[in-house]
Amino acid sequence: MNPNIDTSRRPLVLIWELTRACDLACEHCRADARPNRHPDELTTAEGKRLLRQAREFGEGQLVVLSGGDPLKRDDVVDLVDYGTERGLRMTITPSGTDSLTPDRIDALARAGIRRMALSVDGAIAAAHDAFRGETGSFAQTLRAARDARAAGVPIQINTTVCAETVDELPGIRDLVEDLGAVLWSVFFLVPVGRGRVLEPISPERSERVMEWLADASAEAPFGVKTTEAPHYRRVVLQRRADEGIRRRGGITAGDGFAFVSHTGEVYPSGFLPASAGNVRETSVVDAYRDSELFRSLRDPDALRGKCGVCPCRRVCGGSRSRAYATAGDPLASDPLCPYVPDGYDGPLPRRADEGGLRVPE
């Protein structure tokens, strides 16, 4: 996390969900994507106004164009070019389909795209394609990764961690290196969208996976970060006794992170669909800085349950999205974290599952 950015004033990451349209049927899809575009999506003109608002956060604001599949919109290159011209750092998370052609990648590169994030949820084609619901997705994703590198676009690999994918992690880690990715973003399942039917890993298993990720990060030629699992920071810092647990943590929903839906709703995260306004009526800057929802999520002393008394709450803070999905309260405790503060005897969050899959070796 950039220590020079005041996350009460601007997000490190602003995601705009261009569309929910996508040709895949991924089992974990937060967006519950479907083949056709929604008739009330932000128009090109409204999208450009959103990008002008994003520039008000400051020079170099990071904007991620996501979906669905953002390439289902034919104005995506124009939007990348428009944002780049205004000093935004434009990135994109396309789906691994045959729409991601070398020509489109080259066009995005010429428009100024700074990074492309591709999803890999299996170390081999059979595992990935089954999870993504489309035969050939694995091959198309790997081809796109190589085409992006050839076009000079750095790539990031995103991976979902759940009971179905966790044993794939060692193989995916090797693949991330083989592809020359600059970052591996490991997302721990939040039960929203189609992901409600998937089985999460247990809190104890998540802790062991994070310890494995910390070891992998120390040796990897790429960066490793977790998404919706901020207690990874606690795990890492507790392994570095000289640093203690007082260092400022990374981003969480509403604190360094904001999400604009395809219809303009401003959420703390795509996995926390509580609206702080719509960009058709409210500036995304005002929603982020001033709404009661976002302000509460930036106050670690507002947290409840064991997260509220945890000495790690300023380093971690727990997944506010998972708390919202499981308890209906974005300030409740994160049920994926097994850590219980010394002396705490209050209620514990409902466990996600009781699974016991083997830890990656």
C-alpha positions, 0 to 999 in steps of 0.5 A: 500500500502506498503510504503517501495516499490518504485513503480517507480522501481517495481509493487506491483502486477504483473499479468500474463494472462496465457490464455484466455481459459475459460469454462464460458461466463461472461458478464463483461469479460475483456479477452473476453474469449473463450473455446480454448487456443490461439496458440501463448500463452507463452510456459512453457519455456517462462513463466518460463523466465518471472518468472525469470524476475519478480524475478529481481524486488526483493524478494517477488514480488507478481505474480497473475496467471489469465486468462481466467481460468489459470487452462485450462493450464496443466502446472499451478502447475509447474509454481507455484512451479517454481515461489515459488522456486525463492522467488515469492509470487504466487497467482491465480484467477481460474474460478468457474468451475468443473475444480477447484477440491479439488485435484487441489487445494491441488496440488496448495497448495503444490506448494506454492500458497499464495492466491486464488481469486474467483469471486462472482457477486451475493449473490444467485445462480440465480444472480451469475450464470446469470452474469457468464453465467453458471448454477452451477458456484455459487455452484462450487465457494463456494465449491472451497472457502471452499476447499481452506480454508481446504487446508490452502490457504487464499481466496479473493473474487472479485466482479464486480460493474455495474448496474446489480450487484450493489444491490447485494453488501450487500448480497455479503458482508455477503457472503464474511464474511461467507466464511472467506475471507481475502480480498474483491476486489470490481471492478468498471466496465471498458468498455472493452472486453464483458464489453462494453455491460454492463451498468455502475453505475453513478458517483454519485451512485459510490460515494455513493457506496464507502461511503457504502464500507467505512462503511462496511470496518470499521466493516468487519473482512476482508480487502476491496479494490477497483479496477479501482476506486482509488477515493475510497481513496479520499472518505475514506480520506475525511471522516478522516479530521485529515488525509487530502488528502496528504497521498500517495495513492495506486496502479493504472495502470502502477504505482504499477501494471503491466499486461502481456497478454497471448501472452506476451504483457506488459500492465499497466493493463489488462483493459488498453491494450496499449503495452509497449513491449513484453516479448519475446523481452523486459524484463518486468522489463525494460518495467515497469521501463523505457517505456514512457507509464509507466513513464507517468502513474506514473507522476500525473502532466501529467494528463489532465482535472480535474484529472490534477488539482485535489488536490487529484491526488497524493492520487487518480489519477483516473482510467487510464484504464477507461480514456483510454476506454472512451476517448482513452487517458490514461491521461484523466479524469476518468468519474466515479469520480463526484468530481470537484475541487474548481475553475475548469471550464474546460471540464468534462469527458463524463459521463458513464451513468445517472442511479439512482439505490438505494444505498445498505442499 
